[in-house]
Amino acid sequence: MPANAQSTGPNYSVKDAETVAAGKDFRVRLFTLAPGEVIPWHFHSAIADEFFVPDGELTVQTRAPDDRRVLSVGERYRVNAQHPHQTSNCGAKDCRFLIVQGVGHYHFKNLRRCQTRKFVLGARSPCP
């Protein structure tokens, strides 16, 4: 892991992650992804993710339903609880995004570790 990288999940690291606010059933975090960084396929049992992009471009992919959104500055996107998703920076510069998670208990379930036929996850890069 690079010296400035922040370990933020079970099996991934990103350039920076800061908790802005947290309570019993919500949290707000500011992430910085360097070009090519990915937060891998996962879902949350009980909470939704609301993404807001103040700088750069963030790619959010979902399964069930399958979707791919490239969010630019000022845009937002919601991923509901139980929906598999992956976030990545496919751009040439750092991407910063604010994520509001809640209301409910936070639970990160990495889909790469799941043995399920319900979701087919590609091993290829999230960036075209």
PyMOL commands that place a pseudoatom at each C-alpha (Angstrom):
pseudoatom trace, name=CA, resn=MET, resi=1, chain=A, elem=C, hetatm=0, pos=[0.000, 0.000, 0.000]
pseudoatom trace, name=CA, resn=PRO, resi=2, chain=A, elem=C, hetatm=0, pos=[1.411, 3.451, -0.879]
pseudoatom trace, name=CA, resn=ALA, resi=3, chain=A, elem=C, hetatm=0, pos=[2.521, 5.548, 2.093]
pseudoatom trace, name=CA, resn=ASN, resi=4, chain=A, elem=C, hetatm=0, pos=[-0.352, 8.030, 1.677]
pseudoatom trace, name=CA, resn=ALA, resi=5, chain=A, elem=C, hetatm=0, pos=[-3.075, 5.452, 0.996]
pseudoatom trace, name=CA, resn=GLN, resi=6, chain=A, elem=C, hetatm=0, pos=[-5.867, 5.011, 3.511]
pseudoatom trace, name=CA, resn=SER, resi=7, chain=A, elem=C, hetatm=0, pos=[-7.103, 1.541, 4.387]
pseudoatom trace, name=CA, resn=THR, resi=8, chain=A, elem=C, hetatm=0, pos=[-10.879, 1.923, 4.424]
pseudoatom trace, name=CA, resn=GLY, resi=9, chain=A, elem=C, hetatm=0, pos=[-12.405, -1.482, 3.948]
pseudoatom trace, name=CA, resn=PRO, resi=10, chain=A, elem=C, hetatm=0, pos=[-11.812, -5.184, 4.267]
pseudoatom trace, name=CA, resn=ASN, resi=11, chain=A, elem=C, hetatm=0, pos=[-9.832, -5.537, 1.022]
pseudoatom trace, name=CA, resn=TYR, resi=12, chain=A, elem=C, hetatm=0, pos=[-9.185, -2.172, -0.533]
pseudoatom trace, name=CA, resn=SER, resi=13, chain=A, elem=C, hetatm=0, pos=[-7.358, 1.099, 0.006]
pseudoatom trace, name=CA, resn=VAL, resi=14, chain=A, elem=C, hetatm=0, pos=[-7.869, 4.566, -1.417]
pseudoatom trace, name=CA, resn=LYS, resi=15, chain=A, elem=C, hetatm=0, pos=[-5.837, 7.758, -1.549]
pseudoatom trace, name=CA, resn=ASP, resi=16, chain=A, elem=C, hetatm=0, pos=[-7.789, 9.353, 1.305]
pseudoatom trace, name=CA, resn=ALA, resi=17, chain=A, elem=C, hetatm=0, pos=[-10.928, 8.814, 3.384]
pseudoatom trace, name=CA, resn=GLU, resi=18, chain=A, elem=C, hetatm=0, pos=[-12.199, 11.055, 6.151]
pseudoatom trace, name=CA, resn=THR, resi=19, chain=A, elem=C, hetatm=0, pos=[-15.238, 10.653, 8.369]
pseudoatom trace, name=CA, resn=VAL, resi=20, chain=A, elem=C, hetatm=0, pos=[-17.035, 14.008, 8.345]
pseudoatom trace, name=CA, resn=ALA, resi=21, chain=A, elem=C, hetatm=0, pos=[-19.905, 13.036, 10.659]
pseudoatom trace, name=CA, resn=ALA, resi=22, chain=A, elem=C, hetatm=0, pos=[-21.155, 9.866, 12.309]
pseudoatom trace, name=CA, resn=GLY, resi=23, chain=A, elem=C, hetatm=0, pos=[-24.049, 8.903, 14.503]
pseudoatom trace, name=CA, resn=LYS, resi=24, chain=A, elem=C, hetatm=0, pos=[-25.782, 5.792, 15.737]
pseudoatom trace, name=CA, resn=ASP, resi=25, chain=A, elem=C, hetatm=0, pos=[-27.478, 5.052, 12.391]
pseudoatom trace, name=CA, resn=PHE, resi=26, chain=A, elem=C, hetatm=0, pos=[-25.715, 7.227, 9.783]
pseudoatom trace, name=CA, resn=ARG, resi=27, chain=A, elem=C, hetatm=0, pos=[-22.295, 8.361, 8.630]
pseudoatom trace, name=CA, resn=VAL, resi=28, chain=A, elem=C, hetatm=0, pos=[-20.873, 10.892, 6.199]
pseudoatom trace, name=CA, resn=ARG, resi=29, chain=A, elem=C, hetatm=0, pos=[-17.446, 10.348, 4.627]
pseudoatom trace, name=CA, resn=LEU, resi=30, chain=A, elem=C, hetatm=0, pos=[-15.296, 12.230, 2.142]
pseudoatom trace, name=CA, resn=PHE, resi=31, chain=A, elem=C, hetatm=0, pos=[-13.272, 9.966, -0.146]
pseudoatom trace, name=CA, resn=THR, resi=32, chain=A, elem=C, hetatm=0, pos=[-10.481, 10.789, -2.579]
pseudoatom trace, name=CA, resn=LEU, resi=33, chain=A, elem=C, hetatm=0, pos=[-9.791, 8.210, -5.283]
pseudoatom trace, name=CA, resn=ALA, resi=34, chain=A, elem=C, hetatm=0, pos=[-6.626, 8.488, -7.356]
pseudoatom trace, name=CA, resn=PRO, resi=35, chain=A, elem=C, hetatm=0, pos=[-6.951, 7.642, -11.064]
pseudoatom trace, name=CA, resn=GLY, resi=36, chain=A, elem=C, hetatm=0, pos=[-7.651, 3.911, -11.408]
pseudoatom trace, name=CA, resn=GLU, resi=37, chain=A, elem=C, hetatm=0, pos=[-8.609, 3.310, -7.768]
pseudoatom trace, name=CA, resn=VAL, resi=38, chain=A, elem=C, hetatm=0, pos=[-11.665, 1.149, -7.119]
pseudoatom trace, name=CA, resn=ILE, resi=39, chain=A, elem=C, hetatm=0, pos=[-13.882, 0.394, -4.136]
pseudoatom trace, name=CA, resn=PRO, resi=40, chain=A, elem=C, hetatm=0, pos=[-14.812, -3.193, -5.057]
pseudoatom trace, name=CA, resn=TRP, resi=41, chain=A, elem=C, hetatm=0, pos=[-18.217, -4.780, -5.524]
pseudoatom trace, name=CA, resn=HIS, resi=42, chain=A, elem=C, hetatm=0, pos=[-20.186, -4.812, -2.286]
pseudoatom trace, name=CA, resn=PHE, resi=43, chain=A, elem=C, hetatm=0, pos=[-23.574, -4.098, -0.795]
pseudoatom trace, name=CA, resn=HIS, resi=44, chain=A, elem=C, hetatm=0, pos=[-25.004, -2.865, 2.473]
pseudoatom trace, name=CA, resn=SER, resi=45, chain=A, elem=C, hetatm=0, pos=[-27.654, -4.891, 4.273]
pseudoatom trace, name=CA, resn=ALA, resi=46, chain=A, elem=C, hetatm=0, pos=[-29.725, -2.064, 5.707]
pseudoatom trace, name=CA, resn=ILE, resi=47, chain=A, elem=C, hetatm=0, pos=[-28.476, 1.326, 4.472]
pseudoatom trace, name=CA, resn=ALA, resi=48, chain=A, elem=C, hetatm=0, pos=[-28.481, 3.330, 1.258]
pseudoatom trace, name=CA, resn=ASP, resi=49, chain=A, elem=C, hetatm=0, pos=[-25.459, 5.175, -0.177]
pseudoatom trace, name=CA, resn=GLU, resi=50, chain=A, elem=C, hetatm=0, pos=[-25.977, 8.704, -1.476]
pseudoatom trace, name=CA, resn=PHE, resi=51, chain=A, elem=C, hetatm=0, pos=[-22.996, 9.910, -3.548]
pseudoatom trace, name=CA, resn=PHE, resi=52, chain=A, elem=C, hetatm=0, pos=[-22.196, 13.616, -4.140]
pseudoatom trace, name=CA, resn=VAL, resi=53, chain=A, elem=C, hetatm=0, pos=[-19.252, 14.691, -6.325]
pseudoatom trace, name=CA, resn=PRO, resi=54, chain=A, elem=C, hetatm=0, pos=[-17.491, 18.002, -5.537]
pseudoatom trace, name=CA, resn=ASP, resi=55, chain=A, elem=C, hetatm=0, pos=[-14.383, 17.330, -7.693]
pseudoatom trace, name=CA, resn=GLY, resi=56, chain=A, elem=C, hetatm=0, pos=[-13.501, 15.051, -10.625]
pseudoatom trace, name=CA, resn=GLU, resi=57, chain=A, elem=C, hetatm=0, pos=[-15.614, 12.226, -12.036]
pseudoatom trace, name=CA, resn=LEU, resi=58, chain=A, elem=C, hetatm=0, pos=[-16.886, 9.181, -10.141]
pseudoatom trace, name=CA, resn=THR, resi=59, chain=A, elem=C, hetatm=0, pos=[-18.056, 6.014, -11.860]
pseudoatom trace, name=CA, resn=VAL, resi=60, chain=A, elem=C, hetatm=0, pos=[-20.742, 4.048, -10.004]
pseudoatom trace, name=CA, resn=GLN, resi=61, chain=A, elem=C, hetatm=0, pos=[-21.758, 0.635, -11.315]
pseudoatom trace, name=CA, resn=THR, resi=62, chain=A, elem=C, hetatm=0, pos=[-24.672, -1.406, -9.969]
pseudoatom trace, name=CA, resn=ARG, resi=63, chain=A, elem=C, hetatm=0, pos=[-26.129, -4.871, -10.425]
pseudoatom trace, name=CA, resn=ALA, resi=64, chain=A, elem=C, hetatm=0, pos=[-29.783, -5.814, -10.102]
pseudoatom trace, name=CA, resn=PRO, resi=65, chain=A, elem=C, hetatm=0, pos=[-30.469, -3.545, -11.924]
pseudoatom trace, name=CA, resn=ASP, resi=66, chain=A, elem=C, hetatm=0, pos=[-27.350, -3.273, -14.071]
pseudoatom trace, name=CA, resn=ASP, resi=67, chain=A, elem=C, hetatm=0, pos=[-26.333, 0.358, -14.479]
pseudoatom trace, name=CA, resn=ARG, resi=68, chain=A, elem=C, hetatm=0, pos=[-23.217, 2.465, -14.989]
pseudoatom trace, name=CA, resn=ARG, resi=69, chain=A, elem=C, hetatm=0, pos=[-23.196, 6.175, -14.166]
pseudoatom trace, name=CA, resn=VAL, resi=70, chain=A, elem=C, hetatm=0, pos=[-20.380, 8.657, -14.543]
pseudoatom trace, name=CA, resn=LEU, resi=71, chain=A, elem=C, hetatm=0, pos=[-21.015, 11.460, -12.074]
pseudoatom trace, name=CA, resn=SER, resi=72, chain=A, elem=C, hetatm=0, pos=[-19.482, 14.891, -12.652]
pseudoatom trace, name=CA, resn=VAL, resi=73, chain=A, elem=C, hetatm=0, pos=[-19.081, 17.837, -10.288]
pseudoatom trace, name=CA, resn=GLY, resi=74, chain=A, elem=C, hetatm=0, pos=[-22.379, 18.707, -8.646]
pseudoatom trace, name=CA, resn=GLU, resi=75, chain=A, elem=C, hetatm=0, pos=[-24.129, 15.444, -9.526]
pseudoatom trace, name=CA, resn=ARG, resi=76, chain=A, elem=C, hetatm=0, pos=[-25.476, 12.852, -7.111]
pseudoatom trace, name=CA, resn=TYR, resi=77, chain=A, elem=C, hetatm=0, pos=[-26.639, 9.255, -7.248]
pseudoatom trace, name=CA, resn=ARG, resi=78, chain=A, elem=C, hetatm=0, pos=[-28.363, 6.919, -4.775]
pseudoatom trace, name=CA, resn=VAL, resi=79, chain=A, elem=C, hetatm=0, pos=[-27.751, 3.185, -4.349]
pseudoatom trace, name=CA, resn=ASN, resi=80, chain=A, elem=C, hetatm=0, pos=[-30.380, 1.553, -2.160]
pseudoatom trace, name=CA, resn=ALA, resi=81, chain=A, elem=C, hetatm=0, pos=[-29.733, -1.083, 0.493]
pseudoatom trace, name=CA, resn=GLN, resi=82, chain=A, elem=C, hetatm=0, pos=[-29.155, -4.632, -0.786]
pseudoatom trace, name=CA, resn=HIS, resi=83, chain=A, elem=C, hetatm=0, pos=[-28.026, -3.419, -4.254]
pseudoatom trace, name=CA, resn=PRO, resi=84, chain=A, elem=C, hetatm=0, pos=[-24.502, -4.505, -5.270]
pseudoatom trace, name=CA, resn=HIS, resi=85, chain=A, elem=C, hetatm=0, pos=[-22.320, -1.630, -6.413]
pseudoatom trace, name=CA, resn=GLN, resi=86, chain=A, elem=C, hetatm=0, pos=[-18.748, -0.651, -7.193]
pseudoatom trace, name=CA, resn=THR, resi=87, chain=A, elem=C, hetatm=0, pos=[-17.231, 2.838, -7.316]
pseudoatom trace, name=CA, resn=SER, resi=88, chain=A, elem=C, hetatm=0, pos=[-14.156, 3.856, -9.256]
pseudoatom trace, name=CA, resn=ASN, resi=89, chain=A, elem=C, hetatm=0, pos=[-12.148, 6.743, -10.651]
pseudoatom trace, name=CA, resn=CYS, resi=90, chain=A, elem=C, hetatm=0, pos=[-11.767, 6.209, -14.390]
pseudoatom trace, name=CA, resn=GLY, resi=91, chain=A, elem=C, hetatm=0, pos=[-10.566, 9.786, -14.926]
pseudoatom trace, name=CA, resn=ALA, resi=92, chain=A, elem=C, hetatm=0, pos=[-7.101, 11.256, -15.335]
pseudoatom trace, name=CA, resn=LYS, resi=93, chain=A, elem=C, hetatm=0, pos=[-7.133, 13.248, -12.065]
pseudoatom trace, name=CA, resn=ASP, resi=94, chain=A, elem=C, hetatm=0, pos=[-8.172, 12.647, -8.471]
pseudoatom trace, name=CA, resn=CYS, resi=95, chain=A, elem=C, hetatm=0, pos=[-11.874, 12.311, -7.759]
pseudoatom trace, name=CA, resn=ARG, resi=96, chain=A, elem=C, hetatm=0, pos=[-13.417, 13.437, -4.477]
pseudoatom trace, name=CA, resn=PHE, resi=97, chain=A, elem=C, hetatm=0, pos=[-16.865, 12.321, -3.407]
pseudoatom trace, name=CA, resn=LEU, resi=98, chain=A, elem=C, hetatm=0, pos=[-18.994, 12.683, -0.337]
pseudoatom trace, name=CA, resn=ILE, resi=99, chain=A, elem=C, hetatm=0, pos=[-21.026, 9.668, 0.691]
pseudoatom trace, name=CA, resn=VAL, resi=100, chain=A, elem=C, hetatm=0, pos=[-23.979, 9.822, 3.071]
pseudoatom trace, name=CA, resn=GLN, resi=101, chain=A, elem=C, hetatm=0, pos=[-24.830, 6.381, 4.463]
pseudoatom trace, name=CA, resn=GLY, resi=102, chain=A, elem=C, hetatm=0, pos=[-27.929, 5.583, 6.480]
pseudoatom trace, name=CA, resn=VAL, resi=103, chain=A, elem=C, hetatm=0, pos=[-30.342, 5.428, 8.084]
pseudoatom trace, name=CA, resn=GLY, resi=104, chain=A, elem=C, hetatm=0, pos=[-29.566, 2.105, 9.752]
pseudoatom trace, name=CA, resn=HIS, resi=105, chain=A, elem=C, hetatm=0, pos=[-26.738, -0.188, 10.819]
pseudoatom trace, name=CA, resn=TYR, resi=106, chain=A, elem=C, hetatm=0, pos=[-23.614, -0.004, 8.574]
pseudoatom trace, name=CA, resn=HIS, resi=107, chain=A, elem=C, hetatm=0, pos=[-22.524, -3.338, 7.128]
pseudoatom trace, name=CA, resn=PHE, resi=108, chain=A, elem=C, hetatm=0, pos=[-20.038, -3.722, 4.219]
pseudoatom trace, name=CA, resn=LYS, resi=109, chain=A, elem=C, hetatm=0, pos=[-20.487, -7.082, 2.478]
pseudoatom trace, name=CA, resn=ASN, resi=110, chain=A, elem=C, hetatm=0, pos=[-17.742, -7.725, -0.084]
pseudoatom trace, name=CA, resn=LEU, resi=111, chain=A, elem=C, hetatm=0, pos=[-19.269, -9.638, -2.996]
pseudoatom trace, name=CA, resn=ARG, resi=112, chain=A, elem=C, hetatm=0, pos=[-15.980, -11.122, -4.156]
pseudoatom trace, name=CA, resn=ARG, resi=113, chain=A, elem=C, hetatm=0, pos=[-16.121, -13.304, -1.037]
pseudoatom trace, name=CA, resn=CYS, resi=114, chain=A, elem=C, hetatm=0, pos=[-19.751, -14.329, -1.527]
pseudoatom trace, name=CA, resn=GLN, resi=115, chain=A, elem=C, hetatm=0, pos=[-20.621, -17.605, -3.153]
pseudoatom trace, name=CA, resn=THR, resi=116, chain=A, elem=C, hetatm=0, pos=[-23.749, -16.600, -5.038]
pseudoatom trace, name=CA, resn=ARG, resi=117, chain=A, elem=C, hetatm=0, pos=[-25.201, -17.125, -8.477]
pseudoatom trace, name=CA, resn=LYS, resi=118, chain=A, elem=C, hetatm=0, pos=[-27.564, -14.195, -8.150]
pseudoatom trace, name=CA, resn=PHE, resi=119, chain=A, elem=C, hetatm=0, pos=[-24.966, -11.609, -9.210]
pseudoatom trace, name=CA, resn=VAL, resi=120, chain=A, elem=C, hetatm=0, pos=[-22.375, -12.066, -11.939]
pseudoatom trace, name=CA, resn=LEU, resi=121, chain=A, elem=C, hetatm=0, pos=[-19.453, -9.741, -11.398]
pseudoatom trace, name=CA, resn=GLY, resi=122, chain=A, elem=C, hetatm=0, pos=[-16.907, -9.181, -14.116]
pseudoatom trace, name=CA, resn=ALA, resi=123, chain=A, elem=C, hetatm=0, pos=[-13.225, -9.404, -13.311]
pseudoatom trace, name=CA, resn=ARG, resi=124, chain=A, elem=C, hetatm=0, pos=[-12.351, -6.778, -15.919]
pseudoatom trace, name=CA, resn=SER, resi=125, chain=A, elem=C, hetatm=0, pos=[-11.624, -3.134, -15.135]
pseudoatom trace, name=CA, resn=PRO, resi=126, chain=A, elem=C, hetatm=0, pos=[-14.593, -0.893, -14.356]
pseudoatom trace, name=CA, resn=CYS, resi=127, chain=A, elem=C, hetatm=0, pos=[-13.136, 1.711, -16.716]
pseudoatom trace, name=CA, resn=PRO, resi=128, chain=A, elem=C, hetatm=0, pos=[-13.823, 1.352, -20.459]
for i in range(1, 128): cmd.bond("trace and resi %d" % i, "trace and resi %d" % (i + 1))
show_as sticks, trace
zoom trace
